């Protein structure tokens, strides 16, 4: 999985300093995102990673990242409501837990890595969830002005254009990417060529994905730039998708997570 790394490799004053990745709830999306994070770290960048986790995960996440990653530490994280509650919308998948475990390992090797909780809460003082996400990215940019920020969300959040439709007569709030367009982000949609994914529509479970009209192009892992006027700056094709089940329901998430991430 090779994300075109020119802007990640560049000096802070030259390359893009905000890379927003968006994809479905599958094994491949957190793996691909992890590969991009690893590449940036290996090339000496100061990296801040934003994950689409609820605000109340800030403490448990920090505790796990500072731990030895053992079974007890994993259980302490996974027993929180975000991971063990009734709703599993994909953000609490085994692949996401595997990514967090990988980030924990990288933090031991790279002092330049920081991880923060990105998500907001709906309806807070009239500020949308996506606007709160944007505020968190801006705060991280201020906190680490020489670094780059890489975020992983669903691909509705990292769009640089509004969704352009309403649900039950209510306009969909502007995505995070729209609020951050002045930062000239690299907004990457993680595409798959059919397969399966964990989705909530409305009940949560494994859904079969039909291959799109560009299935042949999306089958082979590759990256291509998209027109500047579009919702994303690039598309990273990851091949056939495989659903990632909730981490809390896995037989042994601590043991299994190590097999899901790239070295």
C-alpha positions, 0 to 999 in steps of 0.5 A: 500500500503506497500512498504518494508521499511527496507532500509527507516527505517535504519540509513543513514549509513546502508540503501539505500539512493536513492529510484527511483520509476517509473510508468505509469500515473495513480491514483495509482502511485503517491498514492503509492509514497506518501505512501513511502514518508509518511512512511519515514517521520514518521520514522524520516528520512530526506527526499528529494523528486524529482518530474519529473516536468520541471525546470521552475516549481521550483519557482511556486512549491516552492511558492505553497508548502509555501502557505496555499494550498487554491484555489488561491494558487492552481490556481497560480500553475495550470495557469503556462504553464506546467499545462495549456499548450497544452501538458498534458503527465501525469506529470500534472495529477490530481493525481500528483497535489494531491501528491503535495498538500499532500507534502505541508501538510507534509512540515508543519508537518515535517521540514525534508522534502524537495521537488525539481524539477527533470526534465531536458531539452532536448539537453542542451549543449549536456547533455541529459535530464536523465543526468541532472536528475542524476545531480540534484539527486547528488546535492541534496545528497551533499546538504543533506548528511544525508538524503534519496532521493526519486524520482518519474518518468516514469519507463523508467527513473529509469531503471538501464540498458539501454533501448537497442533499437533505435527510427528512427535510434537514440539510446535512451540516458541512463536512469537516473538510469544508471547515478546513478548506483554507488549510489546503488539505490533501483529502483522500477517499479510500476506495474499494472494489466491492467485497464487504464492510461493517455498516449501520443502515440502520441495523449494524452488521456485515453488508455486501458491497457491489463493485462500482463502475471503476471496479477494474481500476480500483481492484489493484491498490493504487493512487490517483489524483482527482480534479481540483473541483471535486470533493476529494484531492485524491483516491487511494484504491485498496482492492476488494474490501473485507469487513472488520467486526467489532473489537469487543466481540472478537475472541481475543482482540489483543492477540488478533490485532497484531495480525491485522496491521502492516509491519 
